[in-house]
Amino acid sequence: MRILVLIAIGLLLYMIIGSFLRKQKRQQLESESPAEKMVSCQHCGLHILEQEAVQAANKFYCSASHLEADQQDK
Ligand SMILES: [Zn+2]
């Protein structure tokens, strides 16, 4: 009978540690991916992620062609 008690305690510990590790992992993932910043294209107004936008002189564009088009307009 003693071995059954040991198995039960082992399973309980395994479940507690497992859920603790999962919780920690989830918190780590959340802190590693902050909300991504959106910017709008100066030429067409399209919203894009800042990291995907083309930047020139503190202005953002959805593509290099809109950057050129906007500079030609002025
Ligand atoms: Zn655009």
N, CA, C, O and the ligand as a Tripos MOL2 file, in Angstrom:
@<TRIPOS>MOLECULE
protein
  297   295    75     0     0
PROTEIN
NO_CHARGES

@<TRIPOS>ATOM
      1 N           0.8320   -1.2300    0.0000 N.3       1 MET1
      2 CA          0.0000    0.0000    0.0000 C.3       1 MET1
      3 C           0.8570    1.2670    0.0000 C.2       1 MET1
      4 O           0.4460    2.3050   -0.5180 O.2       1 MET1
      5 N           2.0470    1.1690    0.5840 N.am      2 ARG2
      6 CA          2.8650    2.3650    0.7160 C.3       2 ARG2
      7 C           3.2760    2.9140   -0.6640 C.2       2 ARG2
      8 O           3.3910    4.1230   -0.8600 O.2       2 ARG2
      9 N           3.4900    2.0020   -1.5950 N.am      3 ILE3
     10 CA          3.9360    2.4520   -2.9190 C.3       3 ILE3
     11 C           2.8370    3.2420   -3.6270 C.2       3 ILE3
     12 O           3.1240    4.1600   -4.3960 O.2       3 ILE3
     13 N           1.5750    2.8810   -3.3650 N.am      4 LEU4
     14 CA          0.4520    3.6340   -3.9570 C.3       4 LEU4
     15 C           0.4250    5.0760   -3.4440 C.2       4 LEU4
     16 O           0.1590    6.0150   -4.1940 O.2       4 LEU4
     17 N           0.7060    5.2240   -2.1560 N.am      5 VAL5
     18 CA          0.7490    6.5680   -1.5690 C.3       5 VAL5
     19 C           1.8730    7.3780   -2.2030 C.2       5 VAL5
     20 O           1.7010    8.5560   -2.5160 O.2       5 VAL5
     21 N           3.0190    6.7400   -2.3880 N.am      6 LEU6
     22 CA          4.1580    7.4110   -3.0270 C.3       6 LEU6
     23 C           3.8210    7.8330   -4.4570 C.2       6 LEU6
     24 O           4.1650    8.9330   -4.8880 O.2       6 LEU6
     25 N           3.1400    6.9400   -5.1860 N.am      7 ILE7
     26 CA          2.7460    7.2670   -6.5660 C.3       7 ILE7
     27 C           1.7720    8.4500   -6.5690 C.2       7 ILE7
     28 O           1.8740    9.3600   -7.3910 O.2       7 ILE7
     29 N           0.8120    8.4080   -5.6110 N.am      8 ALA8
     30 CA         -0.1740    9.4950   -5.5290 C.3       8 ALA8
     31 C           0.5070   10.8260   -5.2300 C.2       8 ALA8
     32 O           0.1700   11.8480   -5.8280 O.2       8 ALA8
     33 N           1.4610   10.8140   -4.3080 N.am      9 ILE9
     34 CA          2.1850   12.0440   -3.9720 C.3       9 ILE9
     35 C           3.0100   12.5090   -5.1750 C.2       9 ILE9
     36 O           3.0810   13.7010   -5.4710 O.2       9 ILE9
     37 N           3.6270   11.5530   -5.8560 N.am     10 GLY10
     38 CA          4.4260   11.8770   -7.0460 C.3      10 GLY10
     39 C           3.5810   12.5340   -8.1200 C.2      10 GLY10
     40 O           3.9830   13.5350   -8.7140 O.2      10 GLY10
     41 N           2.3950   11.9630   -8.3700 N.am     11 LEU11
     42 CA          1.5000   12.5290   -9.3810 C.3      11 LEU11
     43 C           1.0550   13.9370   -9.0090 C.2      11 LEU11
     44 O           0.9860   14.8310   -9.8520 O.2      11 LEU11
     45 N           0.7560   14.1100   -7.7310 N.am     12 LEU12
     46 CA          0.3030   15.4140   -7.2380 C.3      12 LEU12
     47 C           1.3980   16.4680   -7.4460 C.2      12 LEU12
     48 O           1.1340   17.5680   -7.9330 O.2      12 LEU12
     49 N           2.6290   16.1100   -7.0670 N.am     13 LEU13
     50 CA          3.7600   17.0250   -7.2450 C.3      13 LEU13
     51 C           3.9750   17.3380   -8.7190 C.2      13 LEU13
     52 O           4.2320   18.4810   -9.0960 O.2      13 LEU13
     53 N           3.8630   16.2900   -9.5540 N.am     14 TYR14
     54 CA          4.0520   16.4530  -10.9940 C.3      14 TYR14
     55 C           3.0280   17.4520  -11.5560 C.2      14 TYR14
     56 O           3.3650   18.3070  -12.3760 O.2      14 TYR14
     57 N           1.7680   17.3260  -11.0990 N.am     15 MET15
     58 CA          0.7110   18.2210  -11.5870 C.3      15 MET15
     59 C           0.9360   19.6520  -11.1010 C.2      15 MET15
     60 O           0.7480   20.6030  -11.8600 O.2      15 MET15
     61 N           1.3360   19.8060   -9.8410 N.am     16 ILE16
     62 CA          1.5590   21.1460   -9.2780 C.3      16 ILE16
     63 C           2.7310   21.8320   -9.9800 C.2      16 ILE16
     64 O           2.6350   22.9920  -10.3800 O.2      16 ILE16
     65 N           3.8420   21.0970  -10.1240 N.am     17 ILE17
     66 CA          5.0220   21.6750  -10.7760 C.3      17 ILE17
     67 C           4.7270   21.9710  -12.2510 C.2      17 ILE17
     68 O           5.1420   22.9980  -12.7880 O.2      17 ILE17
     69 N           4.0040   21.0530  -12.8880 N.am     18 GLY18
     70 CA          3.6650   21.2380  -14.3010 C.3      18 GLY18
     71 C           2.8480   22.4920  -14.5430 C.2      18 GLY18
     72 O           3.1380   23.2530  -15.4660 O.2      18 GLY18
     73 N           1.8220   22.7190  -13.7180 N.am     19 SER19
     74 CA          0.9750   23.9020  -13.9170 C.3      19 SER19
     75 C           1.7360   25.1710  -13.5520 C.2      19 SER19
     76 O           1.4970   26.2270  -14.1370 O.2      19 SER19
     77 N           2.6540   25.0740  -12.5810 N.am     20 PHE20
     78 CA          3.4690   26.2210  -12.1900 C.3      20 PHE20
     79 C           4.3940   26.6230  -13.3320 C.2      20 PHE20
     80 O           4.5330   27.8070  -13.6410 O.2      20 PHE20
     81 N           5.0300   25.6240  -13.9610 N.am     21 LEU21
     82 CA          5.9410   25.9060  -15.0690 C.3      21 LEU21
     83 C           5.1950   26.4820  -16.2640 C.2      21 LEU21
     84 O           5.6880   27.3950  -16.9260 O.2      21 LEU21
     85 N           3.9950   25.9460  -16.5440 N.am     22 ARG22
     86 CA          3.2000   26.4510  -17.6690 C.3      22 ARG22
     87 C           2.8480   27.9200  -17.4550 C.2      22 ARG22
     88 O           2.9080   28.7280  -18.3820 O.2      22 ARG22
     89 N           2.4790   28.2540  -16.2110 N.am     23 LYS23
     90 CA          2.0940   29.6350  -15.8960 C.3      23 LYS23
     91 C           3.2850   30.5770  -16.1000 C.2      23 LYS23
     92 O           3.1490   31.6650  -16.6600 O.2      23 LYS23
     93 N           4.4530   30.1290  -15.6310 N.am     24 GLN24
     94 CA          5.6610   30.9350  -15.7840 C.3      24 GLN24
     95 C           6.0010   31.1520  -17.2520 C.2      24 GLN24
     96 O           6.3650   32.2550  -17.6590 O.2      24 GLN24
     97 N           5.8800   30.0930  -18.0400 N.am     25 LYS25
     98 CA          6.2050   30.1590  -19.4620 C.3      25 LYS25
     99 C           5.2820   31.1450  -20.1660 C.2      25 LYS25
    100 O           5.7190   31.9280  -21.0100 O.2      25 LYS25
    101 N           3.9780   31.0980  -19.8040 N.am     26 ARG26
    102 CA          3.0030   31.9890  -20.4300 C.3      26 ARG26
    103 C           3.3170   33.4530  -20.1040 C.2      26 ARG26
    104 O           3.2280   34.3190  -20.9750 O.2      26 ARG26
    105 N           3.6840   33.7230  -18.8530 N.am     27 GLN27
    106 CA          4.0210   35.0980  -18.4590 C.3      27 GLN27
    107 C           5.2440   35.5850  -19.2100 C.2      27 GLN27
    108 O           5.3220   36.7540  -19.5880 O.2      27 GLN27
    109 N           6.1980   34.6920  -19.4270 N.am     28 GLN28
    110 CA          7.4110   35.0380  -20.1560 C.3      28 GLN28
    111 C           7.0620   35.4200  -21.6010 C.2      28 GLN28
    112 O           7.5640   36.4120  -22.1300 O.2      28 GLN28
    113 N           6.2000   34.6220  -22.2250 N.am     29 LEU29
    114 CA          5.8040   34.8850  -23.6100 C.3      29 LEU29
    115 C           5.0980   36.2320  -23.7210 C.2      29 LEU29
    116 O           5.3290   36.9830  -24.6690 O.2      29 LEU29
    117 N           4.2330   36.5360  -22.7460 N.am     30 GLU30
    118 CA          3.4900   37.7970  -22.7960 C.3      30 GLU30
    119 C           4.4130   39.0020  -22.6640 C.2      30 GLU30
    120 O           4.2090   40.0240  -23.3180 O.2      30 GLU30
    121 N           5.4340   38.8740  -21.8070 N.am     31 SER31
    122 CA          6.3260   40.0140  -21.6110 C.3      31 SER31
    123 C           7.2810   40.1930  -22.7830 C.2      31 SER31
    124 O           7.8240   41.2790  -22.9890 O.2      31 SER31
    125 N           7.4870   39.1160  -23.5590 N.am     32 GLU32
    126 CA          8.4090   39.2130  -24.6880 C.3      32 GLU32
    127 C           7.7580   39.8120  -25.9360 C.2      32 GLU32
    128 O           8.4600   40.2770  -26.8340 O.2      32 GLU32
    129 N           6.4170   39.8050  -26.0010 N.am     33 SER33
    130 CA          5.7700   40.3530  -27.1900 C.3      33 SER33
    131 C           4.8710   41.5320  -26.8140 C.2      33 SER33
    132 O           3.6650   41.3460  -26.6530 O.2      33 SER33
    133 N           5.4200   42.7260  -26.6710 N.am     34 PRO34
    134 CA          4.6030   43.8970  -26.3550 C.3      34 PRO34
    135 C           3.7080   44.2570  -27.5450 C.2      34 PRO34
    136 O           3.9640   43.8460  -28.6770 O.2      34 PRO34
    137 N           2.6720   45.0170  -27.2740 N.am     35 ALA35
    138 CA          1.7510   45.4220  -28.3330 C.3      35 ALA35
    139 C           2.5230   46.1360  -29.4430 C.2      35 ALA35
    140 O           3.3170   47.0410  -29.1870 O.2      35 ALA35
    141 N           2.2710   45.7080  -30.6770 N.am     36 GLU36
    142 CA          3.0210   46.2890  -31.7720 C.3      36 GLU36
    143 C           2.4170   47.6250  -32.1880 C.2      36 GLU36
    144 O           1.1980   47.7810  -32.2500 O.2      36 GLU36
    145 N           3.2830   48.5700  -32.4680 N.am     37 LYS37
    146 CA          2.8460   49.9170  -32.7710 C.3      37 LYS37
    147 C           2.3850   50.0130  -34.2270 C.2      37 LYS37
    148 O           3.0190   49.4850  -35.1410 O.2      37 LYS37
    149 N           1.2540   50.7090  -34.4090 N.am     38 MET38
    150 CA          0.7340   50.9010  -35.7530 C.3      38 MET38
    151 C           1.0160   52.3330  -36.1960 C.2      38 MET38
    152 O           0.9250   53.2720  -35.4050 O.2      38 MET38
    153 N           1.3570   52.4830  -37.4660 N.am     39 VAL39
    154 CA          1.5340   53.8170  -38.0370 C.3      39 VAL39
    155 C           0.7050   53.8830  -39.3170 C.2      39 VAL39
    156 O           0.3460   52.8470  -39.8760 O.2      39 VAL39
    157 N           0.4020   55.0860  -39.7800 N.am     40 SER40
    158 CA         -0.3650   55.1830  -41.0190 C.3      40 SER40
    159 C           0.4910   55.7770  -42.1380 C.2      40 SER40
    160 O           1.3250   56.6520  -41.9070 O.2      40 SER40
    161 N           0.2650   55.2840  -43.3400 N.am     41 CYS41
    162 CA          1.0030   55.7290  -44.5160 C.3      41 CYS41
    163 C           0.6930   57.2030  -44.7920 C.2      41 CYS41
    164 O          -0.4740   57.5940  -44.8360 O.2      41 CYS41
    165 N           1.7190   58.0100  -44.9740 N.am     42 GLN42
    166 CA          1.5340   59.4400  -45.2430 C.3      42 GLN42
    167 C           0.8890   59.6790  -46.6020 C.2      42 GLN42
    168 O           0.3250   60.7480  -46.8350 O.2      42 GLN42
    169 N           0.9610   58.7260  -47.4790 N.am     43 HIS43
    170 CA          0.4320   58.9110  -48.8380 C.3      43 HIS43
    171 C          -1.0070   58.4210  -48.9810 C.2      43 HIS43
    172 O          -1.8550   59.1420  -49.5050 O.2      43 HIS43
    173 N          -1.2880   57.2030  -48.5190 N.am     44 CYS44
    174 CA         -2.6370   56.6490  -48.7150 C.3      44 CYS44
    175 C          -3.3990   56.4550  -47.4000 C.2      44 CYS44
    176 O          -4.5890   56.1400  -47.4320 O.2      44 CYS44
    177 N          -2.7490   56.6330  -46.2480 N.am     45 GLY45
    178 CA         -3.4390   56.5160  -44.9680 C.3      45 GLY45
    179 C          -3.6040   55.0960  -44.4590 C.2      45 GLY45
    180 O          -4.2340   54.8840  -43.4230 O.2      45 GLY45
    181 N          -3.0600   54.1360  -45.1560 N.am     46 LEU46
    182 CA         -3.1520   52.7330  -44.7620 C.3      46 LEU46
    183 C          -2.3940   52.5030  -43.4580 C.2      46 LEU46
    184 O          -1.2980   53.0300  -43.2650 O.2      46 LEU46
    185 N          -2.9940   51.7040  -42.5580 N.am     47 HIS47
    186 CA         -2.3160   51.4040  -41.2950 C.3      47 HIS47
    187 C          -1.4250   50.1840  -41.4470 C.2      47 HIS47
    188 O          -1.8560   49.1380  -41.9320 O.2      47 HIS47
    189 N          -0.1740   50.3340  -41.0260 N.am     48 ILE48
    190 CA          0.7680   49.2130  -41.0810 C.3      48 ILE48
    191 C           1.5550   49.1570  -39.7790 C.2      48 ILE48
    192 O           1.5960   50.1260  -39.0220 O.2      48 ILE48
    193 N           2.1740   48.0160  -39.5320 N.am     49 LEU49
    194 CA          3.0360   47.8920  -38.3550 C.3      49 LEU49
    195 C           4.2780   48.7530  -38.5560 C.2      49 LEU49
    196 O           4.8270   48.8300  -39.6550 O.2      49 LEU49
    197 N           4.7060   49.3930  -37.4810 N.am     50 GLU50
    198 CA          5.8610   50.2820  -37.5830 C.3      50 GLU50
    199 C           7.0820   49.5580  -38.1470 C.2      50 GLU50
    200 O           7.8400   50.1140  -38.9410 O.2      50 GLU50
    201 N           7.2570   48.2940  -37.7180 N.am     51 GLN51
    202 CA          8.4430   47.5620  -38.1660 C.3      51 GLN51
    203 C           8.3740   47.1910  -39.6410 C.2      51 GLN51
    204 O           9.4030   46.8930  -40.2480 O.2      51 GLN51
    205 N           7.1750   47.2040  -40.2310 N.am     52 GLU52
    206 CA          7.0390   46.8690  -41.6470 C.3      52 GLU52
    207 C           6.9740   48.1210  -42.5090 C.2      52 GLU52
    208 O           7.0600   48.0360  -43.7340 O.2      52 GLU52
    209 N           6.8240   49.2740  -41.8850 N.am     53 ALA53
    210 CA          6.6680   50.5100  -42.6430 C.3      53 ALA53
    211 C           7.9960   51.0030  -43.2030 C.2      53 ALA53
    212 O           9.0650   50.6790  -42.6850 O.2      53 ALA53
    213 N           7.9100   51.7890  -44.2690 N.am     54 VAL54
    214 CA          9.0860   52.4420  -44.8220 C.3      54 VAL54
    215 C           9.1420   53.8270  -44.1880 C.2      54 VAL54
    216 O           8.1780   54.5880  -44.2670 O.2      54 VAL54
    217 N          10.2550   54.1480  -43.5690 N.am     55 GLN55
    218 CA         10.3590   55.4180  -42.8520 C.3      55 GLN55
    219 C          11.3070   56.3540  -43.5650 C.2      55 GLN55
    220 O          12.3860   55.9590  -44.0080 O.2      55 GLN55
    221 N          10.8770   57.6270  -43.6710 N.am     56 ALA56
    222 CA         11.7460   58.6460  -44.2460 C.3      56 ALA56
    223 C          11.3990   59.9800  -43.6140 C.2      56 ALA56
    224 O          10.2380   60.3890  -43.6280 O.2      56 ALA56
    225 N          12.3930   60.6650  -43.0590 N.am     57 ALA57
    226 CA         12.2170   61.9860  -42.4510 C.3      57 ALA57
    227 C          11.0560   62.0010  -41.4550 C.2      57 ALA57
    228 O          10.1930   62.8770  -41.5220 O.2      57 ALA57
    229 N          11.0310   61.0260  -40.5210 N.am     58 ASN58
    230 CA         10.0070   60.9120  -39.4780 C.3      58 ASN58
    231 C           8.6030   60.6890  -40.0160 C.2      58 ASN58
    232 O           7.6280   60.8900  -39.2920 O.2      58 ASN58
    233 N           8.4820   60.2780  -41.2710 N.am     59 LYS59
    234 CA          7.1770   59.9260  -41.8400 C.3      59 LYS59
    235 C           7.2050   58.4650  -42.2190 C.2      59 LYS59
    236 O           8.2560   57.9010  -42.5250 O.2      59 LYS59
    237 N           6.0040   57.8490  -42.1930 N.am     60 PHE60
    238 CA          5.9220   56.4280  -42.5010 C.3      60 PHE60
    239 C           5.1200   56.2050  -43.7740 C.2      60 PHE60
    240 O           4.1690   56.9320  -44.0650 O.2      60 PHE60
    241 N           5.5190   55.1950  -44.5190 N.am     61 TYR61
    242 CA          4.8190   54.8350  -45.7560 C.3      61 TYR61
    243 C           4.6300   53.3300  -45.8000 C.2      61 TYR61
    244 O           5.4220   52.5720  -45.2390 O.2      61 TYR61
    245 N           3.5540   52.9030  -46.4840 N.am     62 CYS62
    246 CA          3.2670   51.4770  -46.5480 C.3      62 CYS62
    247 C           4.2240   50.7610  -47.4900 C.2      62 CYS62
    248 O           4.4330   49.5540  -47.3660 O.2      62 CYS62
    249 N           4.8060   51.4990  -48.4330 N.am     63 SER63
    250 CA          5.7330   50.8810  -49.3720 C.3      63 SER63
    251 C           6.6840   51.9430  -49.9170 C.2      63 SER63
    252 O           6.4310   53.1410  -49.7880 O.2      63 SER63
    253 N           7.7610   51.4980  -50.5160 N.am     64 ALA64
    254 CA          8.7540   52.4280  -51.0740 C.3      64 ALA64
    255 C           8.1460   53.2520  -52.2130 C.2      64 ALA64
    256 O           8.5290   54.4020  -52.4240 O.2      64 ALA64
    257 N           7.1900   52.6550  -52.9490 N.am     65 SER65
    258 CA          6.5920   53.4000  -54.0560 C.3      65 SER65
    259 C           5.7410   54.5700  -53.5560 C.2      65 SER65
    260 O           5.6750   55.6100  -54.2110 O.2      65 SER65
    261 N           5.0870   54.4040  -52.3930 N.am     66 HIS66
    262 CA          4.3220   55.5230  -51.8340 C.3      66 HIS66
    263 C           5.2420   56.5790  -51.2540 C.2      66 HIS66
    264 O           4.8940   57.7600  -51.2580 O.2      66 HIS66
    265 N           6.3840   56.1960  -50.7660 N.am     67 LEU67
    266 CA          7.3830   57.1500  -50.3150 C.3      67 LEU67
    267 C           7.8170   58.0230  -51.4950 C.2      67 LEU67
    268 O           7.8970   59.2450  -51.3760 O.2      67 LEU67
    269 N           8.0930   57.3920  -52.6190 N.am     68 GLU68
    270 CA          8.4990   58.1400  -53.8130 C.3      68 GLU68
    271 C           7.3620   59.0250  -54.3140 C.2      68 GLU68
    272 O           7.5820   60.1860  -54.6570 O.2      68 GLU68
    273 N           6.1470   58.4770  -54.3570 N.am     69 ALA69
    274 CA          4.9880   59.2270  -54.8530 C.3      69 ALA69
    275 C           4.7480   60.4680  -53.9940 C.2      69 ALA69
    276 O           4.4570   61.5420  -54.5210 O.2      69 ALA69
    277 N           4.8680   60.3230  -52.6800 N.am     70 ASP70
    278 CA          4.6260   61.4360  -51.7820 C.3      70 ASP70
    279 C           5.7010   62.5170  -51.9620 C.2      70 ASP70
    280 O           5.4050   63.7100  -51.8850 O.2      70 ASP70
    281 N           6.9100   62.1060  -52.1940 N.am     71 GLN71
    282 CA          7.9890   63.0830  -52.3650 C.3      71 GLN71
    283 C           7.8860   63.8070  -53.7040 C.2      71 GLN71
    284 O           8.3150   64.9550  -53.8270 O.2      71 GLN71
    285 N           7.3140   63.1330  -54.7130 N.am     72 GLN72
    286 CA          7.1410   63.7640  -56.0190 C.3      72 GLN72
    287 C           6.0090   64.7810  -56.0240 C.2      72 GLN72
    288 O           6.0370   65.7500  -56.7820 O.2      72 GLN72
    289 N           4.9900   64.5500  -55.1530 N.am     73 ASP73
    290 CA          3.8490   65.4680  -55.0740 C.3      73 ASP73
    291 C           4.2500   66.8580  -54.6010 C.2      73 ASP73
    292 O           3.6220   67.8560  -54.9550 O.2      73 ASP73
    293 N           5.3160   66.9060  -53.7870 N.am     74 LYS74
    294 CA          5.6550   68.1770  -53.1370 C.3      74 LYS74
    295 C           6.7310   68.9550  -53.8980 C.2      74 LYS74
    296 O           7.1210   70.0430  -53.4740 O.2      74 LYS74
    297 ZN          0.4860   53.9460  -48.8910 Zn       75 ZN75
@<TRIPOS>BOND
     1     1     2 1
     2     2     3 1
     3     3     4 2
     4     3     5 am
     5     5     6 1
     6     6     7 1
     7     7     8 2
     8     7     9 am
     9     9    10 1
    10    10    11 1
    11    11    12 2
    12    11    13 am
    13    13    14 1
    14    14    15 1
    15    15    16 2
    16    15    17 am
    17    17    18 1
    18    18    19 1
    19    19    20 2
    20    19    21 am
    21    21    22 1
    22    22    23 1
    23    23    24 2
    24    23    25 am
    25    25    26 1
    26    26    27 1
    27    27    28 2
    28    27    29 am
    29    29    30 1
    30    30    31 1
    31    31    32 2
    32    31    33 am
    33    33    34 1
    34    34    35 1
    35    35    36 2
    36    35    37 am
    37    37    38 1
    38    38    39 1
    39    39    40 2
    40    39    41 am
    41    41    42 1
    42    42    43 1
    43    43    44 2
    44    43    45 am
    45    45    46 1
    46    46    47 1
    47    47    48 2
    48    47    49 am
    49    49    50 1
    50    50    51 1
    51    51    52 2
    52    51    53 am
    53    53    54 1
    54    54    55 1
    55    55    56 2
    56    55    57 am
    57    57    58 1
    58    58    59 1
    59    59    60 2
    60    59    61 am
    61    61    62 1
    62    62    63 1
    63    63    64 2
    64    63    65 am
    65    65    66 1
    66    66    67 1
    67    67    68 2
    68    67    69 am
    69    69    70 1
    70    70    71 1
    71    71    72 2
    72    71    73 am
    73    73    74 1
    74    74    75 1
    75    75    76 2
    76    75    77 am
    77    77    78 1
    78    78    79 1
    79    79    80 2
    80    79    81 am
    81    81    82 1
    82    82    83 1
    83    83    84 2
    84    83    85 am
    85    85    86 1
    86    86    87 1
    87    87    88 2
    88    87    89 am
    89    89    90 1
    90    90    91 1
    91    91    92 2
    92    91    93 am
    93    93    94 1
    94    94    95 1
    95    95    96 2
    96    95    97 am
    97    97    98 1
    98    98    99 1
    99    99   100 2
   100    99   101 am
   101   101   102 1
   102   102   103 1
   103   103   104 2
   104   103   105 am
   105   105   106 1
   106   106   107 1
   107   107   108 2
   108   107   109 am
   109   109   110 1
   110   110   111 1
   111   111   112 2
   112   111   113 am
   113   113   114 1
   114   114   115 1
   115   115   116 2
   116   115   117 am
   117   117   118 1
   118   118   119 1
   119   119   120 2
   120   119   121 am
   121   121   122 1
   122   122   123 1
   123   123   124 2
   124   123   125 am
   125   125   126 1
   126   126   127 1
   127   127   128 2
   128   127   129 am
   129   129   130 1
   130   130   131 1
   131   131   132 2
   132   131   133 am
   133   133   134 1
   134   134   135 1
   135   135   136 2
   136   135   137 am
   137   137   138 1
   138   138   139 1
   139   139   140 2
   140   139   141 am
   141   141   142 1
   142   142   143 1
   143   143   144 2
   144   143   145 am
   145   145   146 1
   146   146   147 1
   147   147   148 2
   148   147   149 am
   149   149   150 1
   150   150   151 1
   151   151   152 2
   152   151   153 am
   153   153   154 1
   154   154   155 1
   155   155   156 2
   156   155   157 am
   157   157   158 1
   158   158   159 1
   159   159   160 2
   160   159   161 am
   161   161   162 1
   162   162   163 1
   163   163   164 2
   164   163   165 am
   165   165   166 1
   166   166   167 1
   167   167   168 2
   168   167   169 am
   169   169   170 1
   170   170   171 1
   171   171   172 2
   172   171   173 am
   173   173   174 1
   174   174   175 1
   175   175   176 2
   176   175   177 am
   177   177   178 1
   178   178   179 1
   179   179   180 2
   180   179   181 am
   181   181   182 1
   182   182   183 1
   183   183   184 2
   184   183   185 am
   185   185   186 1
   186   186   187 1
   187   187   188 2
   188   187   189 am
   189   189   190 1
   190   190   191 1
   191   191   192 2
   192   191   193 am
   193   193   194 1
   194   194   195 1
   195   195   196 2
   196   195   197 am
   197   197   198 1
   198   198   199 1
   199   199   200 2
   200   199   201 am
   201   201   202 1
   202   202   203 1
   203   203   204 2
   204   203   205 am
   205   205   206 1
   206   206   207 1
   207   207   208 2
   208   207   209 am
   209   209   210 1
   210   210   211 1
   211   211   212 2
   212   211   213 am
   213   213   214 1
   214   214   215 1
   215   215   216 2
   216   215   217 am
   217   217   218 1
   218   218   219 1
   219   219   220 2
   220   219   221 am
   221   221   222 1
   222   222   223 1
   223   223   224 2
   224   223   225 am
   225   225   226 1
   226   226   227 1
   227   227   228 2
   228   227   229 am
   229   229   230 1
   230   230   231 1
   231   231   232 2
   232   231   233 am
   233   233   234 1
   234   234   235 1
   235   235   236 2
   236   235   237 am
   237   237   238 1
   238   238   239 1
   239   239   240 2
   240   239   241 am
   241   241   242 1
   242   242   243 1
   243   243   244 2
   244   243   245 am
   245   245   246 1
   246   246   247 1
   247   247   248 2
   248   247   249 am
   249   249   250 1
   250   250   251 1
   251   251   252 2
   252   251   253 am
   253   253   254 1
   254   254   255 1
   255   255   256 2
   256   255   257 am
   257   257   258 1
   258   258   259 1
   259   259   260 2
   260   259   261 am
   261   261   262 1
   262   262   263 1
   263   263   264 2
   264   263   265 am
   265   265   266 1
   266   266   267 1
   267   267   268 2
   268   267   269 am
   269   269   270 1
   270   270   271 1
   271   271   272 2
   272   271   273 am
   273   273   274 1
   274   274   275 1
   275   275   276 2
   276   275   277 am
   277   277   278 1
   278   278   279 1
   279   279   280 2
   280   279   281 am
   281   281   282 1
   282   282   283 1
   283   283   284 2
   284   283   285 am
   285   285   286 1
   286   286   287 1
   287   287   288 2
   288   287   289 am
   289   289   290 1
   290   290   291 1
   291   291   292 2
   292   291   293 am
   293   293   294 1
   294   294   295 1
   295   295   296 2
@<TRIPOS>SUBSTRUCTURE
     1 MET1         2 RESIDUE 1 A MET
     2 ARG2         6 RESIDUE 1 A ARG
     3 ILE3        10 RESIDUE 1 A ILE
     4 LEU4        14 RESIDUE 1 A LEU
     5 VAL5        18 RESIDUE 1 A VAL
     6 LEU6        22 RESIDUE 1 A LEU
     7 ILE7        26 RESIDUE 1 A ILE
     8 ALA8        30 RESIDUE 1 A ALA
     9 ILE9        34 RESIDUE 1 A ILE
    10 GLY10       38 RESIDUE 1 A GLY
    11 LEU11       42 RESIDUE 1 A LEU
    12 LEU12       46 RESIDUE 1 A LEU
    13 LEU13       50 RESIDUE 1 A LEU
    14 TYR14       54 RESIDUE 1 A TYR
    15 MET15       58 RESIDUE 1 A MET
    16 ILE16       62 RESIDUE 1 A ILE
    17 ILE17       66 RESIDUE 1 A ILE
    18 GLY18       70 RESIDUE 1 A GLY
    19 SER19       74 RESIDUE 1 A SER
    20 PHE20       78 RESIDUE 1 A PHE
    21 LEU21       82 RESIDUE 1 A LEU
    22 ARG22       86 RESIDUE 1 A ARG
    23 LYS23       90 RESIDUE 1 A LYS
    24 GLN24       94 RESIDUE 1 A GLN
    25 LYS25       98 RESIDUE 1 A LYS
    26 ARG26      102 RESIDUE 1 A ARG
    27 GLN27      106 RESIDUE 1 A GLN
    28 GLN28      110 RESIDUE 1 A GLN
    29 LEU29      114 RESIDUE 1 A LEU
    30 GLU30      118 RESIDUE 1 A GLU
    31 SER31      122 RESIDUE 1 A SER
    32 GLU32      126 RESIDUE 1 A GLU
    33 SER33      130 RESIDUE 1 A SER
    34 PRO34      134 RESIDUE 1 A PRO
    35 ALA35      138 RESIDUE 1 A ALA
    36 GLU36      142 RESIDUE 1 A GLU
    37 LYS37      146 RESIDUE 1 A LYS
    38 MET38      150 RESIDUE 1 A MET
    39 VAL39      154 RESIDUE 1 A VAL
    40 SER40      158 RESIDUE 1 A SER
    41 CYS41      162 RESIDUE 1 A CYS
    42 GLN42      166 RESIDUE 1 A GLN
    43 HIS43      170 RESIDUE 1 A HIS
    44 CYS44      174 RESIDUE 1 A CYS
    45 GLY45      178 RESIDUE 1 A GLY
    46 LEU46      182 RESIDUE 1 A LEU
    47 HIS47      186 RESIDUE 1 A HIS
    48 ILE48      190 RESIDUE 1 A ILE
    49 LEU49      194 RESIDUE 1 A LEU
    50 GLU50      198 RESIDUE 1 A GLU
    51 GLN51      202 RESIDUE 1 A GLN
    52 GLU52      206 RESIDUE 1 A GLU
    53 ALA53      210 RESIDUE 1 A ALA
    54 VAL54      214 RESIDUE 1 A VAL
    55 GLN55      218 RESIDUE 1 A GLN
    56 ALA56      222 RESIDUE 1 A ALA
    57 ALA57      226 RESIDUE 1 A ALA
    58 ASN58      230 RESIDUE 1 A ASN
    59 LYS59      234 RESIDUE 1 A LYS
    60 PHE60      238 RESIDUE 1 A PHE
    61 TYR61      242 RESIDUE 1 A TYR
    62 CYS62      246 RESIDUE 1 A CYS
    63 SER63      250 RESIDUE 1 A SER
    64 ALA64      254 RESIDUE 1 A ALA
    65 SER65      258 RESIDUE 1 A SER
    66 HIS66      262 RESIDUE 1 A HIS
    67 LEU67      266 RESIDUE 1 A LEU
    68 GLU68      270 RESIDUE 1 A GLU
    69 ALA69      274 RESIDUE 1 A ALA
    70 ASP70      278 RESIDUE 1 A ASP
    71 GLN71      282 RESIDUE 1 A GLN
    72 GLN72      286 RESIDUE 1 A GLN
    73 ASP73      290 RESIDUE 1 A ASP
    74 LYS74      294 RESIDUE 1 A LYS
    75 ZN75       297 GROUP 0 **** ****
